[in-house]
Amino acid sequence: MNRYDFVYILDVKGAARLVGAQQLASAATEAEAAAKQSDWAQVLPLCADIETAVERLRLHVDQRYPA
């Protein structure tokens, strides 16, 4: 993980909080904490949690606001 990845996590956390996506914000918060502690063994699985939360949010938006 490089500093750009870390900034991405911060951006995701902020955006998720802004729109009320609590599961996504929580996943990003956990990944941020692990990165700050240099707990690299946890960062990758936590990034997978972010991806899962993004997909759940996408599915929710697609159901709520069909095209």
Backbone as CSV, one residue per row, in Angstrom:
resi,resn,N_x,N_y,N_z,CA_x,CA_y,CA_z,C_x,C_y,C_z
1,MET,0.856,-1.167,0.000,0.000,0.000,0.000,0.900,1.227,0.000
2,ASN,0.584,2.172,-0.864,1.353,3.402,-0.878,0.492,4.558,-0.379
3,ARG,1.060,5.740,-0.359,0.330,6.873,0.212,-0.912,7.218,-0.592
4,TYR,-0.919,6.927,-1.889,-2.102,7.202,-2.698,-3.247,6.270,-2.330
5,ASP,-2.925,5.032,-2.025,-3.943,4.094,-1.565,-4.536,4.564,-0.243
6,PHE,-3.678,5.064,0.636,-4.135,5.545,1.933,-5.073,6.739,1.757
7,VAL,-4.724,7.637,0.847,-5.590,8.793,0.572,-6.921,8.317,0.014
8,TYR,-6.895,7.289,-0.811,-8.125,6.714,-1.355,-9.031,6.229,-0.225
9,ILE,-8.461,5.561,0.769,-9.255,5.080,1.902,-9.901,6.260,2.624
10,LEU,-9.146,7.327,2.829,-9.696,8.509,3.494,-10.821,9.115,2.671
11,ASP,-10.655,9.177,1.347,-11.701,9.712,0.474,-12.960,8.858,0.536
12,VAL,-12.787,7.551,0.523,-13.925,6.636,0.585,-14.655,6.816,1.907
13,LYS,-13.906,6.901,2.986,-14.517,7.057,4.313,-15.362,8.336,4.361
14,GLY,-14.795,9.434,3.910,-15.517,10.701,3.935,-16.753,10.700,3.054
15,ALA,-16.620,10.180,1.847,-17.756,10.135,0.930,-18.865,9.227,1.463
16,ALA,-18.471,8.104,2.035,-19.464,7.184,2.587,-20.233,7.834,3.726
17,ARG,-19.536,8.528,4.595,-20.213,9.229,5.694,-21.151,10.302,5.161
18,LEU,-20.734,10.979,4.108,-21.530,12.054,3.524,-22.883,11.549,3.032
19,VAL,-22.889,10.353,2.437,-24.142,9.825,1.877,-24.828,8.827,2.803
20,GLY,-24.288,8.620,3.989,-24.929,7.730,4.951,-24.666,6.255,4.730
21,ALA,-23.605,5.915,4.008,-23.253,4.516,3.768,-22.391,4.033,4.932
22,GLN,-23.042,3.695,6.023,-22.339,3.395,7.264,-21.448,2.160,7.175
23,GLN,-21.904,1.124,6.498,-21.087,-0.085,6.378,-19.791,0.212,5.626
24,LEU,-19.889,0.994,4.582,-18.709,1.375,3.811,-17.788,2.268,4.634
25,ALA,-18.356,3.218,5.346,-17.553,4.107,6.196,-16.835,3.310,7.280
26,SER,-17.518,2.342,7.852,-16.915,1.514,8.895,-15.761,0.688,8.341
27,ALA,-15.953,0.092,7.177,-14.891,-0.706,6.564,-13.677,0.162,6.257
28,ALA,-13.913,1.365,5.752,-12.808,2.272,5.444,-12.101,2.733,6.714
29,THR,-12.858,2.959,7.765,-12.270,3.370,9.047,-11.351,2.282,9.592
30,GLU,-11.788,1.038,9.502,-10.967,-0.076,9.984,-9.694,-0.220,9.152
31,ALA,-9.812,-0.075,7.835,-8.637,-0.174,6.966,-7.668,0.975,7.252
32,GLU,-8.213,2.154,7.476,-7.373,3.305,7.803,-6.596,3.054,9.095
33,ALA,-7.276,2.545,10.105,-6.630,2.284,11.392,-5.514,1.250,11.238
34,ALA,-5.769,0.193,10.477,-4.752,-0.833,10.264,-3.551,-0.256,9.514
35,ALA,-3.807,0.585,8.524,-2.708,1.192,7.767,-1.888,2.129,8.650
36,LYS,-2.556,2.899,9.480,-1.841,3.812,10.374,-0.940,3.055,11.346
37,GLN,-1.361,1.836,11.710,-0.575,1.018,12.634,0.417,0.126,11.889
38,SER,0.479,0.293,10.577,1.339,-0.544,9.723,1.040,-2.031,9.891
39,ASP,-0.229,-2.347,10.109,-0.661,-3.739,10.235,-1.045,-4.244,8.848
40,TRP,-0.011,-4.445,8.015,-0.235,-4.758,6.614,-0.928,-6.097,6.401
41,ALA,-0.796,-7.008,7.345,-1.483,-8.299,7.218,-2.994,-8.124,7.270
42,GLN,-3.463,-7.055,7.903,-4.901,-6.793,7.999,-5.418,-5.860,6.906
43,VAL,-4.548,-5.071,6.326,-5.000,-4.067,5.369,-5.663,-4.704,4.151
44,LEU,-5.050,-5.708,3.566,-5.619,-6.313,2.360,-7.002,-6.915,2.613
45,PRO,-7.194,-7.722,3.665,-8.546,-8.219,3.926,-9.545,-7.087,4.196
46,LEU,-9.094,-6.031,4.848,-9.989,-4.911,5.114,-10.330,-4.157,3.833
47,CYS,-9.402,-4.111,2.900,-9.706,-3.510,1.595,-10.735,-4.361,0.847
48,ALA,-10.672,-5.662,1.028,-11.694,-6.536,0.447,-13.053,-6.229,1.070
49,ASP,-13.080,-5.913,2.357,-14.332,-5.522,3.015,-14.877,-4.224,2.410
50,ILE,-13.975,-3.311,2.060,-14.399,-2.068,1.401,-15.046,-2.400,0.060
51,GLU,-14.417,-3.271,-0.710,-14.967,-3.650,-2.010,-16.343,-4.292,-1.863
52,THR,-16.500,-5.134,-0.853,-17.792,-5.770,-0.600,-18.842,-4.727,-0.246
53,ALA,-18.481,-3.781,0.608,-19.417,-2.729,1.000,-19.795,-1.850,-0.192
54,VAL,-18.832,-1.578,-1.070,-19.124,-0.793,-2.279,-20.122,-1.544,-3.153
55,GLU,-19.919,-2.822,-3.319,-20.826,-3.619,-4.144,-22.225,-3.654,-3.525
56,ARG,-22.309,-3.809,-2.214,-23.625,-3.793,-1.551,-24.316,-2.445,-1.733
57,LEU,-23.552,-1.376,-1.628,-24.110,-0.045,-1.840,-24.592,0.107,-3.277
58,ARG,-23.795,-0.365,-4.220,-24.191,-0.276,-5.631,-25.494,-1.030,-5.884
59,LEU,-25.607,-2.223,-5.323,-26.832,-3.010,-5.484,-28.025,-2.306,-4.851
60,HIS,-27.812,-1.715,-3.685,-28.894,-0.979,-3.016,-29.356,0.199,-3.872
61,VAL,-28.404,0.955,-4.406,-28.763,2.102,-5.238,-29.480,1.651,-6.498
62,ASP,-29.009,0.563,-7.108,-29.664,0.042,-8.316,-31.099,-0.390,-8.039
63,GLN,-31.339,-0.984,-6.869,-32.700,-1.406,-6.519,-33.592,-0.207,-6.178
64,ARG,-33.011,0.713,-5.460,-33.785,1.879,-4.998,-34.088,2.856,-6.127
65,TYR,-33.134,3.015,-7.035,-33.261,3.979,-8.137,-32.981,3.295,-9.469
66,PRO,-33.931,2.465,-9.911,-33.696,1.744,-11.176,-33.578,2.719,-12.355
67,ALA,-32.800,2.300,-13.311,-32.572,3.152,-14.503,-33.769,3.207,-15.404
